[in-house]
Amino acid sequence: KTGEKLVAILRGFIFFGLSFIIVFPIFQEISLAFRDPLDLNNKLVNWIPENFSLFNVKISIILLNYWKALWNNVKVSTISTVCQLFATSLAGYALSRLKFKGSNIIFWLLMLTLIVPPQAVSLSRTFYLGLFEKLLGHTLKLKGTGKTIVFYITSLTGQGIRAALFIFLFRQFFRGIPVELEESAQIDGAGVVRTFISVMLPNARGVITTVALFAFVWQWNDVYYTSMYEVSGDTYPMLTAKLVTMSERVAALILQPQYVNIVKTIGEGITKNALFTETLLNTAALLIMTPLLIAYLFVQRLFIEGVERSGIVG
């Protein structure tokens, strides 16, 4: 009994430590977001702001072009997620049920792509897009501000962000479904496509939710491919791309006439104050993260179920 109590105490200590590591940065971002700029130089203010203010939130919204960028992020992430689900579910079903010569080799080659950094395949992706430009017409330029079609093409062809992982999840899930369900459908006259749509997919709600959540979040937080494909810009802002360049635009905004009184009150050197810039960056990160946290509250049950049944750990 003493040993069991010690194990329980150790387990609780570990869980408490992990929870603190995860929750503490969020609490810190909330504290900074609603802190008045006057408190930046106040050494007595640590966690709880002495003066609450929405100033940081308002400035971050302007710097991010938040509402337009939010809509762009939602649109791109949603369409890319649907394309990812279509391509990876088909590939996962084919690799789990439709056995053919070399299928295992293809699967393991797909798994190897998980350890290849995206920078290593950037050149091949450029040639890949160039081929599509030739097929779709020389006048169509896939790269450039607002050319989000590049995300949809790569997702539909199995080249989306971490597509190999999603294929693995679907493959593991479909392998766990009894073969008798497919045999019954075949006896009733259903072909491969009808079996996949009417039998396999309805039983895969959990893994579909898991893959959709991962695909949506990774596309939402993507910076590398957004920069590589030159998608984001002033005319078509994306949240994470705006966050990367945000510190460069802080001084230009704060020095505008409507903020003169604030600059005089806090100090003329506020635009060079690293803590002020860091506060705005933390506030912007919180604004970007909030829609994802809200969305997760509605799908957490299906997400946990999908993780358990697909075999992913960690």
N, C-alpha and C positions, 0 to 999 in steps of 0.2 A: 504493500500500500504506500509505503514511503517513496519507493521508486516511481510509482504511478503519479504521485503528487508532484515529485520533482520534474517528471516529464511534462506534466500539465503546466507547471509554472514556467518551464523553459519554452514550451510551445506558445504560451501566452505572451511571454517576453518577446519572442521572435515576431509574432503577429503584430504586437504593439509597435515594435521597431519598424517593421515594413510599412504599417499604416502611417506612421509618422513621416517616413521618407516620402511616401506618395502624397499625403495630404498637406504636408508643410509647404511645399512650393505653391500650391493653389491658394492656401491661406495667405501666404506672403504676397501673391499677386493681387488678391482682393484688397489687402491692407494698403498696398501702394496705389491701386487704382482709385480709391476713394480718399486719398490723403491730399489735403490742401498743399499747394506748392510752398506756402509759408512754413510748413512743418519740415521741409527738406533739411534746413540748417538747424533745426531744433534737436539737440542731442537728447532731450528728455523723451522724445517720441520714438518708440521702438516698434511695437506691434500694432497697437490701437491708435489711430489718428486722433490728434487733439482737436483738429478742425476738419470735419468731413466736407468734401467738395466733389463736384462732378467735372471739374476743370480738366483733369487728365483724360477722362473718358471723352469729353467733347473734342479735345485736341487730337486724340488718337483716331476718333471717327473721321475727322477731316483729313488727317495724314494718310489714312488707309483708303480714303474714298469708300468708306465702309459699306454703305448700303448697295452701291453698284457692284463693288467687288464681292459682297456676300451673295448677291444674286448670280453673278458669274460663277462663283465657286460651287453653289448649289446646282446650277445647270450642268456644268462640266462634270462634277463628281457623280451626279445622278445618272447621266447618260453613259459615262464611262463605266459605272458600276453595272448597269444593265448589259452593256456590251461584254464586260468581263464575265458576268454570270452566264451569258449565252455561250461564249466560246469555251470557257473552262469546264462547265458542266457537261457539254458534249464530249470534250476531250477526256474528262474523268470517267464518263460512262463507257466510252470506247476502250479505254485502257483497263477498265475493271471487268468488263463483260465480253466485249468483242475481241477475243484473242486472235491474233494473227502473227505471222512470223516476224520477229524483230520487235514486238510490242514492248517487251521488257527492256530492251536496249534503248528504245525511244524514251521510255519512262525515266530511266536512270540518267539519260542525257538531259532530259528536262530538269531533273533534280539538281544536276550539276550547275545549271544556270542560277540557282539560288545563291551560290557562293561567288559568282562572278560579279564584281563591282560594275555599276552602270557605266562608269567612265571607260571601261575596257571595251564596251560594245557601242560606244557613241558613234564611231566612224561607220560601223556596219549599219547602224540605224539611219545614218545620213544617206548611204547608198540605197537602203531599203525605201526611204521616203522618195528618193529620186526616181526609183523604179515606178512607184505609184503615180508620181507626177507625169511620167511618160505615158502610163496606161490611161490616166484620166484626162490627159490633155496638157500640152505645154503651157497653156495660159493659166492653169491652176497652180498656184503657189501654196504649198502646204505650210511652209514656215512663215511666221510673221505675226504681228499683233492681231489677236482675235481669231487666228486660224485654229480653232479648237478641234477641227475635223481630224487633226493629226492624232489626238488622244483616242478618238473613236475608232480610227483605222487600226492603230496598234492594239487596242483592246479587243476588237473583233477578230483579229488574226492571231490572238494568243501572245501578243508581245506587250501586254499591259504591265503595270507595276506589280511585281511579285505574282505574275500569272502562274508560274510553276507551282507555287505553294497552294494556290486555289485548286489547281488540277489534282494535286496530291490529296487535298481535303475531300474533294468529290470522289476520287478513286477509292479512298479508304471507306467513305460512307457507303458507296454503292456496293462494295465488296461485302459489307455487313448485312445487306438486305437478302433475305432468303431467295434462292433461285426459283423456288416453287411459285412465287408471285409472277415471275416472268413466264414460266412455263404455262401457268393458267391463262395468262393473257394471250400467249401464242396459240393455245388450244381454241380460244375464242376467236381466233383469226387476226389478232393484232400483229402488225409488223414491228420492226425494230424501232422506228420513229414513234409509232403509236404507243408502244410499250414504254418508251422513254418519257413521253409526255404525260400519259394517263396513269402510269403505275409508279415509275421511279421518282419523278419530280414531286408529286403530291406527298410522298413519304420523306422528302428531303428538306422539309421546311426549316429544320434546325440548322443544317449545314448551309443552306441558301442564305439564311440570316447572318451566319458567321462570316461567310465569304463576302456578302454585301457590305457588312459593317467594316471589315478589313479594307476592302477595295475602296469604299467611300472615304474612309479616314485617310488612307495613304494617298489617294488622289487629292484630297482636301489639303493635306500638309505638304504636298510635293513642291519642291523648289527647283530641283536639278532639271527635270524634264521641261518644266515651264520655261526655264531660262534657255535650255538647249533648243527648244522649238520656237523660241522668241514669241511666245503667246501673249505674255502680259505687257501692258503699256498704259499710258495715260488714257487712251481711248478704250482699252479693254483691261481694266485692272483685275488682278487676282490677289487674294489676301496675303498669302505667304510671300509672294514676290514683292508686294508693297512693304511688308514687314522688314525684309532684308535691306531695302534702301531707305527705310524710314528715318534713321538717324541723320542722313544727309540733308533731310528737308525740315528738320526741327527748327533750326535757327531762322530759316527764311519765313516760316509761318509765325513764330513767336514775335518777330520784329515788325509785324504788320501793325498799323495804327490802332486797331481795336484792342491790342494787348499791351499798349504802352504803359498803362497804369500798373498792370501786373508786373511787368519787367522792372519798373522803378521800385515797386514795393519789395520784390524779392531780391533784386540786385541786378545790376547791368551785366554781370557775368553769368547769368542763368543759362544763356545759350551755349556756354562752354562748360557748364556744370555736368559732369559725367553722370551724377546721380539723378539729375532731372531727366536726361535722355534715357537712362536706364528705367526710370519710373514710367515714362511714356511707352517704352518698348514692352515692359511687363504688362501695362494696361492693354496695349494692342494685342499681345499674346492671349490675354484673358478674353478679349472680345472675339478673337478667332476661335478659341477653344469652347466658348459657351454654347454655341449651337450644337456641337458634337456631344457635349455632356447632357444637354436636354434630350437629344435624340436617343442617346443610349438608355435613358430611363425607361423608354417605351419598348425597347427590344432586348433588355438584359436577360430575361428568362429564356427566350429563344436562342440568344447568343450562347449562354452557358450550356444549354442542351446540345447545341450544335458542336461546341468544343468537346463535350464529353463523348458524343457519339462518333465524331470524326477521328479522334485519337490524337489530336494536337495537344502538346503539353508545353509548359513554360510560359 
